[in-house]
Each structure stands twice: as structure tokens, then as C-alpha cells.
Amino acid sequence: MTAEFGALQKAWLLNRLLIVSTDCEFNEQLLMSQEPNNFVKHQLYKLLIPWLGNGLLLSNGKLWHQRRKIITPTFHFGILEQFVEVFDQQSNICVQRLAEQADGKTAFDVHSYVCAAALDIIAETAMGTKIYAQQAKRTPYADAVNECTALMAERFMSVYQQHDLLFNLIHPLRRRRQNKIISIMHEFTRNVIEQRRNALEAQQQQQQQQIAHTDDLGCKRRMALLDVLLQARVEGRPLNNEEIREEVDTFMFEGHDTTTSALSFCLWLISRHAEVQAKLLAEVLQVLGEDRSCAVSMRQLNELKYMECVIKESLRLYPPVPIVGRNLQADFKYTHSKYGAGVIPAGTEVLIALIGTHCNPQYYQEPELFKPERQETNERSSSYSLIYSPFSAGPRNCIGQKFAQLEMKMLLAKLVREFELLPLGANLEPVINIVLRSETGYQLGMRKRNLLIALVVLLLSLGCLRYWSQRKRRAAVANLPGPYCAPLIGAIYLMRNFNAKSFLQESRKHLAQLGALQRLWVFNRLVIMSSDQEFNTQLLASTESSCLVKHELYQLMKPWLGNGLLLSSGRQWQQRRKIITPTFHFGILEQFVEVFDQQSNICVQRLAEQADGKTAFDVHSYVCAAALDIIAETAMGTKIYAQQAKRTPYADAVHDCGAIIAWRFLSIYLQNELLFSLAHPLLKLRQSKLINLMHEFTSNVIEQRRRALQQQQLNDSVDELGCKRRLALLDVLLQSRIDGRPLTNEEIREEVDTFMVAGHDTTTSALSFCLWLISRHAEVQAKLLAEILQLLGEDRSGAVSMRQLNELKYMECVIKETLRLYPSVPVVGRTLQADFKYTHSKFGAGVIPAGSEIIMSLILMQTDANYYAEPELFKPERFESSQSSAYAPFSAGPRNCVGQKFAQLEMKMLLAKLVREFELLPLGAHIEPVVSIVLRSATGFQLGMRRRQSEQAKNL
């Protein structure tokens, strides 16, 4: 009929006007209407009144509003988390019962097993009582619910049985039977309500959650829907037992029949789609593990993302409530792109066929196919939100949908982990009823899994499936050169040659063989390696910053830095960046110069002990301590004395934690949190303790600084804790607001910790390489000294100003040339969240598909002979005239380094003080660059120092 008359149709049945709709545009306006009192449930639902009364399903108007308001808190996160324990226990019983059928040969109908489990779950969560529907000692109530549901379903599909008078005359015995089973259910529910009410009244001072025992009736002292209703009040009075019974019975009916339908269809579909079952099993084993004895938590269920897609796709094809019926109490005005403005008159019966909407080719490609992946990408060819609405929509949408999803996830996870579902038995024949059913049942077979064999077969199957599914992505990057990639494993064989020391050498070899822009596969991961200036510029300059996120390796720093500026993305990154940018305003940087000066003087004093002119030493630790002191005082406004004997534990913690993470960064297996914990439990514990120590220190400083700001006591003195009253990054954060609210201490801590890491480690690397290079190039050192003496003079006692630092132009060239040869962050990693389109003079227009990992080698780009003449030489003069576009040591585009001006001033101050005070001598081993979080040297930064005499300086 939809093909013949369209998605929005009218029909007359005697004097009844019917509107049948699979039209999203119309459905959205009707269901999302803010005047729900103008709609009542279709008259067919009246069949359920003898059983459910005026419960939430059947009530209207003010009564419905009151009941909905009372019941909504039942599905709060905290209460749902308690229900998960019930889901787990009852699912285990279901697994035990199905084990008897799992011979791998016999087809059976899974519906009755799922139905019994759903009935046990809803009884225990709604009433707080066990009815043992899955066990031999099942209560008469369980049988009565099943029998009454079947009877109502039959009446629903028979026109004459829908009329009470005709049903009584034609089927008097069945009417009597219906009344009897309804009485059994009502009596059981009333008894439970009365006992539960008495228990609540008798124990008013004791919370229900704290009562761990189960009484003779199986009433478990866990918060249930019934407890919420017993404590609720309407217009100042408590609900009476009859009102409570109506809501409990409504939940018993709605909460088991719809879930049973959804689960039965889902299991049948999984049994017919081996590739879906394989992916599902892989996810279940990854998230839940193989140990059946461990209880499954709500957090684990929420992590089953692919299972969520499977459930959604199953509900799209077979929604439990396939048709939603409404009777209009008033005229309904609508507008439609095809029919224009119109009015549906009061008294009209509207039937919204959700199943027709879900399977409409206008809204879904190949709608008849079961493709869970379409839910991952939210594949819809329309902007209307109600293309997918298995739980209805608007004010009267299903209140228990989160409950149902968690229950389905639990049962599916347990069953798929335990059994292989086999495509045995008859096909489905869907039948529209109160809920959607199958005329032939839900026939399938089961075989108990041998997990070891299953795992091997599963991995191979998934690998083949994944390889096949990546064909479009392979085609998209076929225009780019790359090494040989074997099926399934890709270029994993190359990884044996890559380590921290060999990375640069191997990368240069591949650059010479394949060019600056390459693609390679590592298993199913597409990696784009680029030292190509043309490509890198387009990628880094992209304004679609939300399409690029940090590479997954950066997640190693998440426990320490949280969602700070370095690791955040999207809107959160934009908000934080907007707040932090003013911190590097000229006026604030000028205050920071005083800190640079003071801490540089301390560094000079410490290095004087090494300046004998004969002994080589590693300058790195001295520079690191100075950089740490500087960033602590400028970011937090507190001294940590990293350069002095009274250094705080915080300074050691920053150093030690940075070393652990750098070590993990270079080891593939240590990048995995689980493997790191298993292989190095003591080191994992050490890392956690260091992070806790740093978090505690930062949090204390934040709290003290916040109180000081509130009391307006900021001045230039230093208090007992060393908190210097100078405007710091921390002060800017404390006074900032996001969406009208101040930042929390946790948000502030994330940004301060991020600055502590990014602001000392990168600067230390840059300064160490720079000092080593200066020590090996006497002519550069001579020019540098001449400039320093000219601008700063020989008087060490005078403070150096920001204006003087800005005038050190040759020093600026020295720093830039150092950062060209040895950028502190040698490799930048990004993961694409969306397809990235580029144009290239050699490869033409192309697309890098979403999900690709981009590794941009800044160090190779900046030492490429295509961009620089004699790139291997240290020639600061090349930056006196111009700067190549193949220069990006601070990254580029929207996510460039926010603190680059800060870093340049800090480096200038330290270099100026050290070069003026000491002659840097070419002693010790050569550097051996090692790629890590920041660039390091395997041999350290060996050099010698000799204290300058003012006469010698003049002669130079």
C-alpha cells in the first residue's frame, strides 16, 4: 500500500477515519507535539484495562503526568546500576537452561527461554520479588502472566473479540478464564505491595539498600520500582495500593513482552549472520573476558558499542511495537513538504507504522539487509530524527528504554560468549500483534563454544572480514607509494627494524626509496607517513580541527594530564584554548621574564662547579631543573626548588613520571595499559603513586591560590608555601568561565599539569641540543657572544628585560636552526575522524579515509634537501633572510603550540646567561638522536665549560 498510495494515507472503516503513516515528517510533528493531552491511546489498548487499569501505558492527561513524574526517578543511573546485578544473575540461569539444547544439531524456539528470563528480571526489579519463572518452583503468577499475555494477543488480532460483549457471548469460558488469571495476578501483586509497605514502615530509619538478606517471599532489599511508588506522593497524599498495583502490573506487562520480542529477533538474526556474530564475540571477549564467574558491571555493558549497533539494527528491522496507535481528542494541524498545511480532525484514529518507516528505502540504503555497521556511522538519508524510533518518541516515549538496552546487552553477551548460534530451523514470519511476533517462532541451534579453537577461528575470520571490508580504503590510497603489505598483517615485518635509536635512520632509508608521502598497513590500521611539506601544510592548516584528534599513543599521558589542552579535542579543546591564549599576552610574558632571569642565574651558579675547561659532562639535567623551576613558578605561581637542595618531591615526581612514560612510548607492548600492568606491576604502581603525588600537590596549590584570590590578597610577597604573588597561568584559569560557570579544580589541574609537562620537557630538549651545537661551532659561539655583550653588557648583576631579549636577533636564528635540525617534537601523530581531501602537485587530488593514522615527521621534512640547501649543516644564517614553509617545530595551524613565544624567551634568557658566563667546549661524545615523546640523545648532551674572563671576552 505504501508503494501504491505513499507514506501518508487515509482510509474509512464504516464511520471511522483512519490515518496510516510511515511518513517521518508527519510522525515527527505528531509524536513530538507539546500538547500530549490532545492524543489518547488507540481504543484497542482498552482490552488491557481489566489487567493494567490506569497505569502509565493507558492513562492520559493529568493522571499520566503525575504517574510519569513519579516513575522517572526509577531509571536513575544509581538505581539502574543495582538492577544490573539482577540482569547478571538471571542471565546466568538462562545460560544454564539453554545448555540442555546446545547439541549443535537440533533447532529449537528460543522465545520461551528468553521470555522466562525477562519475566524473572522484570519481577525482581519492578516488585523486588522472585517468581522463579525459569525454574521448576515457578510461581502461579509466572504462568498467569504468560497465559494472559497470549490471550490478550489473540483478542488483539480478532475484530469481534475486541468487543467485550461479543467476546463474552461467544467465548464465555475464555472470559471466565481471563478474569481468573487476572485475579491471580492482582492478588499476588497486592500481597507483595502490602508486605513491602509494612516492611518500609517498620524500618523507616534503615535504608533499603543496606538490608542484604532475602525474606521468605524472596523480597530482596534492593530499591525497586515498587519502593519508589510506595514512597511517592500525589497532591500531598501517598498512592493507594490499587494505584500502585496498576503501575507494577503495567511494568510487568511492558517490561517482559517487548524485551522478549526484541531479544528473540536479535538472536535469530545473529544466528544467520556469522560475520556479525564473530565481531560480537570479539567485542564481548575483549570487554568481559573469558571468566564466566565474574559479575558483569554496568560500565562494561556501556562499553559494548558494537553490540549496541547490533541491537539497534535488530530493532530497526523488527521493532517490538511495530505500530503506535493514537486517537485525536482535538484537531491536529500539520505542515508537509508534499501536502502543504493540513488538519486531521478530532476523533480520527492515527496508526503510525514504525516498522514501515524503518524499512523505507527513502530513509535507508538496502533497508531489508541486516547491517549493524550502519548504526556506527548513523547512516540515514534524511534529516528527520524519527526515521529510527523503536521506543516511540516525544513526551510519551518509552520510559524504560535504557533499562531494556542494558538487559538485552547482558543476555546477549552471556549467550554469545557461551554458545555459537547456528542457522538451523525455519525462517521468520513476522506477525503484527500487541508486540511483534513470528508465526514460526524463532528457530535456531546452539553449540557450546570451545573458546581456544573459537578464538583462533574468530581471529582469522575477523582478519579476513576486516581485510575485505577495507577494500574501499585501500583503493582510496592506491595512488600513494608504500612498502609491500601482506594480506591481513600488512607491513608488520618492517616493525622489527624500528626502535627509538633506529627510527630516524630507517625513516630516511624509506624516504629515499618511496618518497616523502607514503602509505602502509599494520594489520587493519592504515598509516600515512609524511615528511611532505605540501601535504603537511594542508593537514595542519585544516580549519576542521574536530576532524583531527591526537594519535592514540598520547593516551599514555591521560592518567596524568586528563583532558588538558594537549589531549582534548573538539569543543572542549576550543573552549580551553580560548581561555589559555590570553596567558601569553605581552603584558603577562613581561612578568614571566623576571622568573626566567632569576632561575637562569641559579642555573649559572650550579654549572660553575662543572666549568673546569677539561671535563665533559651532560648538560641536560641542569637545563631540565631550570626549565622545571621556571614552568612551575609561571604556571602555578609556586616555587618547587628543582635546582636546589631543598627541592620538593613534586620536582622528582615530574622527572620520574616523564621518564616512565617516555620509556613506554617506545615499546609497543607497554603502550597497552593491561599488558603494562601485567608485565610491570611494580612500575605501574610506581607510576600511579607519582601521578597521585603530583595531582595532590597541584590540587593543594590550586585551592590555596583560589582562597587567596577570593580574599584579594595577591601581592608580590612569598608566603610560607612559596606561592609567589605574581599573575600566573593558574590565576587566569581561576578567573575564567566556560558556559557561564567557573572551571572546576579538576579542569584547572588538567591544564596546569599539561603546562608542566609541555613547558619543561620540550624546552629542555631544545636547549640541550642548542648548547651542544654551539659548543661544536666556535664561529657561531663567537657571533652569539658578541651580540650578547653588545645588548646585555658584561654586568651580571643587572636584570635582563623582555626588550633586550627581543633584540637578540642572531640568537633567534641559532634557536631556529637548532629546532630545524632537532625539533623537540620530531613526530606529530593525528587520527582522522572524517575523510580528508587534499591536492598534491605530484599525486593530484586525493582522499585519506576516516580512521587513518597520520604520522608527520617534522624532523625529516626540516632536513630534506628539497627544502633546504645542505640541510645537514648547522647554519643559523639561513634564517637571517627568510623562513621556509617546511619549518614547523611548534606544529602549525589551529593546534600549533600556544606557548611558543614563552619558550623562545625562556631559551633566549638561559642561552644569553650561559654563553656570556661560559665558553662552551666540544668535549665528550657526539649526540645520537632518539625519537620519543620529545627528541632526546642516547649519549646525552656532552660538552665542557670554561668560565670566561672579561678581558678574553673583549678580545673576542
Disulfide bonds with the S-S distance in Angstrom:
none
